[in-house]
Amino acid sequence: QVQLVESGGGLVQAGGSLRLSCVDSGRAFRGFSMGWFRQAPGKEREFVAAMRWMAGSIYYAYYTDSVKGRFTISRDDVKNTLYLQMNSLKPEDTAVYYCAASPGGNLDYTSRNAYDYWGQGTQVTVSS
């Protein structure tokens, strides 16, 4: 059973940094594709970044255009942890951030419907 728990959110000033973590406390997630999504008040949950499983320990990283060059997704399969390093944060990055998981790599990694497991979310607030 996959159980995802996010942490690392908080309040930061514009231009600051945060690192989000997502731990799978249920089982090893090697071979799972993992993603980060976010949802701002009154808006749909949107794709932020993903690491798509390709084969063995090979994963490809993908980002939505608005975070390219600022955010970095990474994972540690020994620690069963997914990370999202967020730099140069902007007020428009304010949202609840969710991690998600799906077994394998045959998925539309940008679609929230492609993921089977979700965490409870962590709030990120960027002040101007």
URRAGI-V590488 format. One record per backbone hydrogen bond with DSSP energy under -1.0 kcal/mol. NH is the residue of the N-H (numbers start at 1). CO is the residue of the C=O. If there is no record, write none. Layout:
{{NH,CO} {NH,CO}}
This chain:
{{5,23} {7,21} {12,125} {14,127} {15,89} {16,13} {18,86} {20,84} {21,7} {22,82} {23,5} {24,80} {25,3} {32,29} {33,102} {34,51} {35,100} {36,49} {37,98} {38,46} {39,96} {43,40} {46,38} {48,36} {49,36} {50,62} {51,34} {52,60} {54,58} {55,58} {58,55} {60,52} {62,50} {64,48} {67,64} {70,67} {71,67} {72,85} {74,83} {76,81} {81,76} {82,22} {83,74} {84,20} {85,72} {86,18} {87,70} {89,16} {93,90} {94,91} {95,124} {96,39} {97,122} {98,37} {100,35} {101,117} {102,33} {104,31} {107,105} {109,107} {111,108} {114,111} {115,112} {116,101} {117,101} {119,99} {122,97} {124,95} {125,10} {127,12}}
